[in-house]
Amino acid sequence: MCSYPMADGNVLVLANSPVDLDDFDLSPGTNVLSPIMASQIDTKQDDGNPDDGFVHAYGQGCHGEYGPSNDKICGLYFTLMQK
């Protein structure tokens, strides 16, 4: 079960397919990005904070601040339109 709240509205999720939005697999190595890559995308597109703005991170080591890991433990979702 994903314990991270998603924005209320339309979001674009960067995740392995198939994905169940109610049950993300947050195990290390099962997501699509390392925290380093997620941070680079978030910084380029938004504010660089994994919990604020319109780019949000999910996964282990991807909340509060991005960790230094190169393991694929993060995913991102982009808020396109909030309700």
Backbone as numpy.savetxt, mean C-alpha at the origin, in Angstrom:
# Nx Ny Nz CAx CAy CAz Cx Cy Cz
-7.35 -11.11 7.04 -8.18 -9.93 7.04 -7.31 -8.68 7.04
-7.56 -7.77 6.17 -6.80 -6.52 6.09 -7.23 -5.60 7.23
-6.28 -5.21 8.06 -6.62 -4.37 9.21 -6.42 -2.89 8.92
-6.08 -2.55 7.69 -5.84 -1.17 7.33 -7.05 -0.61 6.62
-7.59 0.51 7.12 -8.80 1.06 6.49 -8.49 1.66 5.12
-9.35 1.39 4.18 -9.24 2.01 2.86 -10.13 3.23 2.82
-9.80 4.12 1.92 -10.62 5.31 1.75 -12.01 4.90 1.30
-13.00 5.69 1.68 -14.37 5.44 1.27 -14.59 6.10 -0.07
-14.65 5.31 -1.11 -14.81 5.84 -2.45 -14.17 4.91 -3.45
-13.66 5.47 -4.54 -13.02 4.66 -5.58 -11.52 4.63 -5.36
-10.95 3.42 -5.33 -9.51 3.26 -5.16 -8.97 2.33 -6.24
-7.71 2.52 -6.57 -6.97 1.65 -7.47 -5.93 0.94 -6.61
-5.98 -0.40 -6.58 -5.10 -1.18 -5.73 -4.00 -1.82 -6.56
-2.77 -1.64 -6.12 -1.62 -2.30 -6.74 -1.34 -3.54 -5.92
-1.71 -4.71 -6.46 -1.62 -5.96 -5.72 -1.46 -7.12 -6.69
-1.01 -8.25 -6.16 -0.97 -9.47 -6.96 -2.40 -9.89 -7.27
-2.60 -10.51 -8.40 -3.93 -10.96 -8.81 -4.03 -12.47 -8.62
-5.15 -13.01 -8.25 -6.38 -12.31 -7.87 -6.27 -11.78 -6.45
-7.07 -10.78 -6.14 -7.03 -10.17 -4.81 -8.44 -10.08 -4.25
-8.56 -10.41 -2.99 -9.81 -10.26 -2.24 -9.63 -9.04 -1.35
-10.34 -7.97 -1.61 -10.13 -6.73 -0.87 -10.42 -6.86 0.61
-11.14 -7.90 1.02 -11.41 -8.10 2.44 -10.37 -8.99 3.10
-9.43 -9.52 2.32 -8.48 -10.47 2.88 -7.13 -10.39 2.17
-6.45 -9.24 2.28 -5.11 -9.12 1.72 -4.18 -10.10 2.40
-3.30 -10.71 1.64 -2.25 -11.55 2.22 -1.08 -10.62 2.54
-0.85 -10.39 3.82 0.19 -9.45 4.24 1.50 -10.15 4.60
1.65 -11.41 4.22 2.86 -12.16 4.51 4.03 -11.60 3.71
5.23 -11.59 4.31 6.41 -11.11 3.58 6.59 -11.87 2.27
6.92 -11.16 1.22 7.17 -11.77 -0.07 5.94 -12.01 -0.92
4.76 -11.71 -0.40 3.53 -11.98 -1.15 2.95 -10.74 -1.80
3.47 -9.58 -1.50 2.97 -8.35 -2.10 3.84 -7.96 -3.29
3.60 -6.81 -3.87 4.22 -6.45 -5.14 5.42 -5.52 -5.05
5.58 -4.84 -3.91 6.64 -3.84 -3.80 7.44 -3.98 -2.51
8.68 -3.56 -2.57 9.47 -3.41 -1.35 9.10 -2.06 -0.73
9.35 -1.87 0.56 9.10 -0.56 1.16 9.90 0.55 0.48
11.09 0.23 0.00 11.91 1.23 -0.68 11.22 1.69 -1.96
10.73 0.75 -2.76 10.05 1.11 -4.02 8.72 1.81 -3.74
7.98 1.32 -2.75 6.71 1.96 -2.39 6.94 3.41 -1.96
8.00 3.64 -1.19 8.34 4.99 -0.75 8.67 5.89 -1.94
9.41 5.36 -2.90 9.77 6.16 -4.08 8.52 6.55 -4.88
7.61 5.61 -5.05 6.37 5.91 -5.78 5.53 6.92 -5.02
5.38 6.72 -3.70 4.58 7.62 -2.87 5.18 9.02 -2.87
6.49 9.11 -2.78 7.15 10.42 -2.77 7.00 11.13 -4.10
7.10 10.38 -5.19 6.98 10.98 -6.53 5.54 11.42 -6.82
4.56 10.62 -6.42 3.17 10.89 -6.76 2.41 11.69 -5.70
2.90 11.63 -4.44 2.12 12.21 -3.34 3.05 12.83 -2.32
2.80 12.55 -1.04 3.52 13.21 0.04 4.62 12.36 0.69
4.79 11.12 0.27 5.81 10.26 0.83 5.45 9.63 2.16
4.25 9.90 2.64 3.78 9.32 3.91 2.85 8.16 3.59
3.15 6.95 4.09 2.34 5.79 3.73 0.91 5.80 4.24
0.60 6.69 5.19 -0.74 6.72 5.80 -1.55 7.95 5.46
-0.99 8.89 4.70 -1.69 10.14 4.37 -1.68 10.38 2.87
-2.47 11.35 2.46 -2.52 11.72 1.06 -3.42 10.79 0.27
-3.21 10.74 -1.03 -4.06 9.87 -1.86 -3.35 8.57 -2.24
-2.06 8.43 -1.90 -1.34 7.17 -2.06 -1.13 6.59 -0.67
-1.67 5.39 -0.45 -1.55 4.72 0.85 -0.88 3.37 0.66
-0.13 2.95 1.69 0.53 1.64 1.64 -0.19 0.66 2.55
-0.07 -0.61 2.20 -0.54 -1.68 3.08 0.54 -2.76 3.11
0.54 -3.55 4.16 1.51 -4.63 4.31 2.40 -4.40 5.52
3.17 -5.41 5.85 4.06 -5.35 7.00 5.21 -4.40 6.71
5.50 -3.52 7.67 6.61 -2.59 7.51 6.32 -1.43 6.60
5.05 -1.13 6.36 4.70 -0.08 5.42 3.75 0.95 6.02
3.72 1.06 7.35 2.85 2.04 8.00 3.65 2.88 8.97
3.26 4.14 9.09 3.99 5.08 9.94 5.18 5.65 9.18
6.05 4.78 8.73 7.13 5.14 7.82 7.53 3.89 7.06
8.10 4.09 5.90 8.53 2.96 5.10 9.82 2.40 5.68
9.90 1.08 5.78 11.11 0.44 6.28 12.18 0.32 5.22
13.37 -0.14 5.60 14.50 -0.23 4.66 14.57 -1.55 3.88
13.59 -2.39 3.99 13.64 -3.73 3.40 13.53 -3.72 1.88
14.18 -4.69 1.24 14.03 -4.92 -0.19 13.06 -6.06 -0.48
12.49 -6.66 0.58 11.52 -7.74 0.41 10.19 -7.17 -0.08
9.47 -7.94 -0.86 8.17 -7.49 -1.39 7.10 -7.67 -0.32
7.01 -6.68 0.57 6.07 -6.76 1.69 5.04 -5.64 1.65
5.05 -4.82 0.62 4.13 -3.67 0.53 3.27 -3.74 -0.73
2.14 -3.11 -0.62 1.30 -2.82 -1.77 0.85 -1.38 -1.62
0.33 -0.81 -2.66 -0.17 0.56 -2.60 -1.59 0.61 -3.11
-2.35 1.56 -2.59 -3.62 1.88 -3.21 -3.74 3.38 -3.36
-4.35 3.78 -4.44 -4.46 5.17 -4.82 -5.92 5.58 -4.74
-6.22 6.62 -3.98 -7.59 7.12 -3.89 -7.88 7.95 -5.13
-8.85 7.51 -5.91 -9.21 8.22 -7.13 -10.33 9.22 -6.90
-11.31 8.83 -6.07 -12.43 9.70 -5.77 -13.00 9.29 -4.41
-13.07 10.26 -3.50 -13.66 9.97 -2.20 -15.13 10.32 -2.23
-15.89 9.56 -1.41 -17.33 9.83 -1.31 -17.57 11.07 -0.49
